[in-house]
Amino acid sequence: MRRAEGLGYRAVYVDGDVSQIPSLGDTDVLDGWTVTTALLACTESIEIGSIRLVNHWHPARLAQAVATLERIAPGRLRFLISIGGQQGDRRFGLEVPPARDRVDWLDETLAAVRALWRGEEVTSRGRFFELRGARVRPVLPAGRPRVAVAGRGTQLLKVVAAHADEWDINLPPIRRRVEAATADLARACRELGRAPSSISRTMWVFTRPWGDTNDAALRAEFRRLNPWHQQIPDEELPEAMVTGSPARCRERLAEIAERFDLELPVADLSGLDHDAAQRALDALAPGAEAELESRFDPAT
């Protein structure tokens, strides 16, 4: 993480709430909140993010945990939340209701969390939790943390319109798919009288420097690590992934950021081992020079 900070990256995301994805097999899965806290403590300026899932948290506990990190590392936590949906979560005794219910759960949670961050005393008897005069201290400064909601479906985008400062576009960078979701969000914003432009955007992009989109093994890796994108047909995978020389990867990430008006394109390096991830970080770093390509090219 210190290496990424030294290379000039603005933010790094790590694994989020424990969610057992069957395709990962017996891979170690670290608790995302613990890792996030540790990384914020051992860095100085880089922002750290990891996703929170509503079925893993009580809203008052979540609000307090976030407020605590804001006190420890002001302005450096990237707060990202969504509905999850891995059936493996049942192994932890966690509920995994139907998607529509989880969307309503997220809506209810974010309304309570924002009120708690404002220092309000919150009483709520909703469908998914109950609060009885709950308060959280410290009270957070206005505008912090920014709330990012990951999603793509019509109902979830209504929650983005209602609560989010940032839309994490839970789609690969496939133009027709992102444009359809963007139109859905714009409609939801209009219904609330909100300007879509008031919501910034991020997107995770499966990125493999020196990779080849025609490589069957790489395509299989994309599907294994992104089971939520199983609906993407093979013919769309070249558009869904960023591969090639590091220079070409940096160029494509910049193109994607411009095309979809992203505040932050996130190079998704999940699944890489330590050494491969380090080579990719060095090669993709802001301002990386051409010599990095020959220095770290596995073929040299």
DABELQUI-V419778 format. One record per residue. N is the residue number from 0. RES is the residue in one letter. OMEGA is omega in whole degrees, 0 to 359 (none if undefined). Layout:
n: <N N>
res: <RES RES>
omega: <OMEGA OMEGA>
This chain:
n: <0 1 2 3 4 5 6 7 8 9 10 11 12 13 14 15 16 17 18 19 20 21 22 23 24 25 26 27 28 29 30 31 32 33 34 35 36 37 38 39 40 41 42 43 44 45 46 47 48 49 50 51 52 53 54 55 56 57 58 59 60 61 62 63 64 65 66 67 68 69 70 71 72 73 74 75 76 77 78 79 80 81 82 83 84 85 86 87 88 89 90 91 92 93 94 95 96 97 98 99 100 101 102 103 104 105 106 107 108 109 110 111 112 113 114 115 116 117 118 119 120 121 122 123 124 125 126 127 128 129 130 131 132 133 134 135 136 137 138 139 140 141 142 143 144 145 146 147 148 149 150 151 152 153 154 155 156 157 158 159 160 161 162 163 164 165 166 167 168 169 170 171 172 173 174 175 176 177 178 179 180 181 182 183 184 185 186 187 188 189 190 191 192 193 194 195 196 197 198 199 200 201 202 203 204 205 206 207 208 209 210 211 212 213 214 215 216 217 218 219 220 221 222 223 224 225 226 227 228 229 230 231 232 233 234 235 236 237 238 239 240 241 242 243 244 245 246 247 248 249 250 251 252 253 254 255 256 257 258 259 260 261 262 263 264 265 266 267 268 269 270 271 272 273 274 275 276 277 278 279 280 281 282 283 284 285 286 287 288 289 290 291 292 293 294 295 296 297 298 299>
res: <M R R A E G L G Y R A V Y V D G D V S Q I P S L G D T D V L D G W T V T T A L L A C T E S I E I G S I R L V N H W H P A R L A Q A V A T L E R I A P G R L R F L I S I G G Q Q G D R R F G L E V P P A R D R V D W L D E T L A A V R A L W R G E E V T S R G R F F E L R G A R V R P V L P A G R P R V A V A G R G T Q L L K V V A A H A D E W D I N L P P I R R R V E A A T A D L A R A C R E L G R A P S S I S R T M W V F T R P W G D T N D A A L R A E F R R L N P W H Q Q I P D E E L P E A M V T G S P A R C R E R L A E I A E R F D L E L P V A D L S G L D H D A A Q R A L D A L A P G A E A E L E S R F D P A T>
omega: <177 178 178 178 180 180 175 177 180 185 174 176 178 180 181 181 182 180 187 178 185 184 179 179 185 179 174 177 182 178 186 181 179 180 179 180 181 182 175 181 185 175 186 187 185 177 182 179 170 190 172 180 189 183 177 190 163 187 180 177 178 180 180 180 180 179 178 179 177 177 183 184 187 173 184 177 172 186 182 184 175 191 181 178 179 181 177 178 179 178 180 184 181 175 171 181 174 185 182 178 180 174 178 178 179 179 180 181 184 177 180 182 180 179 179 178 179 179 182 171 191 170 184 173 183 180 194 178 179 174 182 180 182 175 176 173 10 171 185 175 179 177 179 349 172 181 175 178 179 178 178 182 184 183 179 178 173 176 175 181 184 193 193 166 186 176 171 188 185 179 169 183 178 193 187 181 180 180 178 178 178 178 177 179 179 178 180 178 180 179 180 183 182 177 177 181 179 180 178 187 168 178 173 183 179 190 179 174 182 179 182 182 178 181 182 180 180 177 178 178 177 182 181 184 182 183 178 177 183 182 181 180 183 184 179 184 178 178 184 186 173 182 178 179 176 179 179 178 179 179 180 178 178 178 180 179 180 184 185 176 183 168 187 168 181 177 184 180 182 180 179 175 187 185 180 178 179 177 180 178 180 184 184 187 175 179 180 183 185 183 177 183 180 182 186 179 181 182 183 none>
